[in-house]
Amino acid sequence: MTLAKHPDPTPALGLPEDDNRFESEPHEALDGPDLPDGWQVYRPSEDDVEDLTSLLRRHETRGRGWASSSEDDVLVAVSGVRTHENLLIRDADGVARGWASAHDRAAGRMLTTLAVDRELPPREADRCARVLLEWCDAQARAVGESRGVPVQQIDATAFADDPRHQQWLADAGYAKVRSWWQMVRPVVPEDRELAPTPGDRGVVVRRVRREGGYESGTMPEAADLHTVHDVLEAAFADHFNSYEESFDEFVHRLREDPGHRWDHWWIAEIVDGEGGDEGGAPEPAGALVGTWLTGPDDTPDGSFVAYIGVLENARGRGVAKALLRTIIADAAERGRNRVGLEVDADSPTGAHELYQALGWRTKYVTESWHKDVPVRP
């Protein structure tokens, strides 16, 4: 497969300021929320980030045993007005008790995050969850209508060891559709030597090019960014729940991540001419987008494989292995102590076997729960 060429050197990075497809007024999305007397619903602002972070961290601790979210992570959702919308529930004393965040990810797919204060009595917690999930339905209808699709999918995540959260989703009409292994590989200084040898099996891994080098502060070359997007779209076309995402949406979303760094983006190329151009010019074969994970408290930082994809006609050449060895060696060079990734527990490709062979082990498991919401005419 030969990817399309992109002669325009300047990518359109970002979406129009007014490109928000949500219903931003909470009381328009909710028809008299069923909450205890004195409780209020709000559209949170940056002033609420500290409370939301505390709420989310308690949710994580209850669901898997420890918390990892930071205020920077929450700020992305609250300040991302182009592609995010949020609802905050406070009780009669002003204490944050529930939060839902909707993310307009791609046409037909909306992600949602749900956190309810587990210190609430069960009856009040259940009422809080019902209101948050009702609001999510309303946002799905608004987003789907704006995008012109007949059905809008809501994609929610739950920890595998959190039956109460799972029950809230089930009661709201969601169905569990997939499990995901959250894997971690320890990194030691000696892993610097894992960097693949250029040209091994005809594969070369390089960072996306940046005019003036990485110290220049300039944007990467547009052609390389398009190559990463095109490779990943093609590589994941037949994967579970894959929705086509435009280039602008892709780059805008990844740049929102607090761990985003351009020097964590790599392209793998076939350089021996096999399957490439007749003249032997390098042909894109795979791509990896990594992020920087800040270590909690005084613990070391880590790296994370946000995306890794290999084109079908390049499989069997060791491309994925070369990309993974690259991010491991890079993490070791930076003094980091781990590389994390997520893998589909039900993937027919057997990708987890490669990860396990390279040292990854499952740390915890998450689940995808989906609901299809019919869009109003």
Secondary structure, DSSP 4 states (H G I P E B T S, - for coil): -PPPP---SS---S--TT---S---HHHHSSS----TT-EEE---GGGHHHHHHHHHHHHHHHHSS----HHHHHHHHH-TTTEEEEEEE-TT--EEEEEEEEEEETTEEEEEEEE-TTS-HHHHHHHHHHHHHHHHHHHHHHHHHHT-SEEEEEEEEETT-HHHHHHHHHTT-EEEEEEEEEEEE--GGGGGGSPPTTBTTEEEEEPPBTT-TTS-PPBPHHHHHHHHHHHHHHTTTSTT-----HHHHHHHHHHSTT--GGGEEEEEE-S-TTS-TT---EEEEEEEEEEEPPSTTSPPEEEEEEEEE-GGGTTSSHHHHHHHHHHHHHHHTT--EEEEEEETT-TT-HHHHHHHTT-EEEEEEEEEEEEEEPP-
